[in-house]
């Protein structure tokens, strides 16, 4: 009812409650899918899938915006804007996938070491490779953009990934996963684990301690980021952490309040 939507008690969907065992299964599926995705696809092929995924999201923009607003409370106009923002990451990484310095590419440069007559002592070659299975953990405040910003580059590079979205916004993630499969992302390449608040910790722990996961990407609070870093130390994972989103906004007594409000909202 309208009253339930207003007071926050409305039930808009039921989502599977997944825990450690589900996370293990998802990680194993991503591990099995990795060789074919990494070694038997071209960068152009992966780029095309990302472009198709972006197009499908744009075609479903209004439906996705409504889902995002229903589960996060974000104004509908802002949700529509985030659809555009989120797909921009897929478009960007679709283009990055085919650059010479992306996965499978690299560079050759003269050695900095010299022969007795002063010439470079040979050449050095660096080849960029997919790191492997990635564990991705995203927050609630940007339900699309935080996912596409992490999944996009992983898929472009030839990595497979396991995503745990915020327990507050699982529906947007499910919608994105559905459209990814329609775009041609193979089974196991993009796995989704939806955990509630109680099971979130054990899913995150499994991502950190499981040796199959080679990289963790997390956006959220500094304390949780520290915990993930600590839990990942035994398996020496690569980490990308975007921490501490509680930035202050200070308005002084002599400020123009109209300008301050507009700046805060933007």
Rosetta blueprint (number, residue, H / E / L):
1 X L
2 X H
3 X H
4 X H
5 X H
6 X H
7 X H
8 X L
9 X L
10 X L
11 X L
12 X L
13 X L
14 X L
15 X L
16 X L
17 X L
18 X L
19 X L
20 X H
21 X H
22 X H
23 X H
24 X H
25 X H
26 X H
27 X H
28 X H
29 X H
30 X H
31 X H
32 X H
33 X H
34 X H
35 X H
36 X H
37 X H
38 X H
39 X H
40 X L
41 X L
42 X L
43 X H
44 X H
45 X H
46 X H
47 X H
48 X H
49 X H
50 X H
51 X H
52 X H
53 X H
54 X H
55 X H
56 X H
57 X H
58 X H
59 X H
60 X L
61 X H
62 X H
63 X H
64 X H
65 X H
66 X H
67 X H
68 X H
69 X H
70 X H
71 X H
72 X H
73 X L
74 X L
75 X L
76 X H
77 X H
78 X H
79 X H
80 X H
81 X H
82 X H
83 X H
84 X H
85 X H
86 X H
87 X H
88 X H
89 X H
90 X H
91 X H
92 X H
93 X H
94 X H
95 X H
96 X H
97 X L
98 X L
99 X L
100 X L
101 X L
102 X L
103 X L
104 X L
105 X L
106 X E
107 X E
108 X E
109 X E
110 X E
111 X L
112 X L
113 X L
114 X E
115 X L
116 X L
117 X L
118 X L
119 X L
120 X E
121 X L
122 X L
123 X E
124 X E
125 X E
126 X E
127 X E
128 X L
129 X L
130 X L
131 X L
132 X L
133 X E
134 X E
135 X E
136 X E
137 X E
138 X L
139 X L
140 X L
141 X L
142 X L
143 X L
144 X L
145 X H
146 X H
147 X H
148 X H
149 X H
150 X H
151 X H
152 X H
153 X H
154 X H
155 X H
156 X H
157 X H
158 X L
159 X L
160 X E
161 X E
162 X E
163 X E
164 X E
165 X L
166 X L
167 X L
168 X L
169 X L
170 X H
171 X H
172 X H
173 X H
174 X H
175 X H
176 X H
177 X H
178 X H
179 X H
180 X H
181 X H
182 X H
183 X H
184 X L
185 X L
186 X L
187 X L
188 X L
189 X L
190 X E
191 X E
192 X E
193 X L
194 X L
195 X L
196 X L
197 X H
198 X H
199 X H
200 X H
201 X H
202 X H
203 X H
204 X H
205 X H
206 X H
207 X H
208 X H
209 X H
210 X L
211 X L
212 X L
213 X E
214 X E
215 X E
216 X E
217 X E
218 X E
219 X E
220 X E
221 X L
222 X H
223 X H
224 X H
225 X H
226 X H
227 X H
228 X H
229 X H
230 X H
231 X H
232 X L
233 X L
234 X L
235 X L
236 X L
237 X L
238 X E
239 X E
240 X E
241 X E
242 X E
243 X E
244 X L
245 X L
246 X L
247 X L
248 X L
249 X L
250 X L
251 X L
252 X L
253 X L
254 X L
255 X L
256 X L
257 X H
258 X H
259 X H
260 X H
261 X H
262 X H
263 X H
264 X H
265 X H
266 X L
